[in-house]
């Protein structure tokens, strides 16, 4: 076979025409060529933006950040005190909740407004103060809002988990203003937190106490009317005294009845004895001594005769015979007779009769006493029955009165405690300690470098975006390889585009 027979040329068939729009197939290596082609455009976009950003970065002022910190501890203001009842009394939140609450107070807009009002807008933001002086009321409110927003952005409040310390910082162009504003913020915070956390005497609490006092006055009036209408001084004391008095009278009635029976028995015995005793008795009887006296006289007469006569004389013998005769009569009892007798009242009969009279009087007195005691017992029983019928009404009035008194006392105590706590809190902040007060910072912070870097990145990104946008919107295929991939044809050569 010849060489011409071995090699034959075959005409190349053209590719089929595309059915629709051609989708360019890119490769990552094509992007560098595309961006290089648009380098002038990207440079034209990058340079002005970068120069503008750099100029703005160099105009940024230096700010001074003053720092301070406070120690937060659990205080009385966080202890739960219910308005009514004792449910949940003494409950306290955890430390994280306390820290979060204090942080919210420090971050409040009202606190910052108090600081601005105390220091003056001209001391904090002089540029805004000039606009504020020339603005109308709506404009002043807007400028004040801008000042609050600026202070909010310049104030940082930071906490750490399980740490009772809050760190506060404030940044300002003036180092002295930064320290002054932060110290004023802490001072106003100590005052403002009292108004937020300390329970002010609520008008509802006072109104409720006054309402209870009015109801108590009505209850007292109804209570007194009840006692006056029923002629009762003290219901409980009268009921107890009636019960005690009834027991005493019943005991006395039993004793009186026993005494009465004793006296009646003794009176009957005396009546029986009185019939056996004679009313009169002989008191005494006189004895007749005439014969004895006569005998003595005769013996005296004999002795007289013996002094003048002899014993055997006739007168003496006659007198001796008479003496002997009289002695014999006296010895025989013939010379004695009845003497005088006296009769009087029998003392036994008199004693018995006197005792009988006394016993009769005592019996009569005891009967009257017993009758009086029975009458008193009936009256006391009737009074007690009446008190028993009135006791439900009294208990209702007394219970209502006691409940209202307790309510008035509780609300008065709460009101006084609230007022005392508020007054004490106005002079102390036991749960807050300022660890470090703000001092004028010696080193300022400038955003020139970050702004310069940010301007460079923004300008580069914008130029890059402009280059890609111009490259993707340019007609045709960017590179020979992209054309080969897109058309599925080999590229044998490339000619530069004519101007």
Secondary structure, DSSP 8 states (H G I E B T S, - for coil): --HHHH------------SS-------HHHHHHHHHHTHHHHHHHHHHHHHHHHHHHHH--EEEEEEEEEEE---GGGS---SSSSTTTT----HHHHHHHHHHHHT-HHHHHHHHHHH-HHHH-HHHHHHHHHS-HHHHHHHHHHHHHHHHHHEEEEE-TT--EEEEEEEESSHHHHHHHHHHHHHHHHHHHHHHHS----HHHHHHHHHHHHHHHHHHHHHHHHHHHTT-S-HHHHHHHHHHHHHHHHHHHHHHHHHHHHHHHHHHHHHHHHTTS-SEEEEEE----HHHHHHHHHHHHHHHHHTTS-TTSHHHHHHHHHHHHHHHHHHHTTT-----EEEEE-HHHHHHHHHHHHHHHHHHHHHHHHHHHHHHHHHHHHHHHHHHHHHHHHHHHHHHHHHHHHHHHHHHHHHHHHHHHHHHHTT--TTEEEEE-----SS-EE-HHHHHHHHHHHHHHHHHHHHHHHHHHSSS-SSHHHHHHHHT-----------
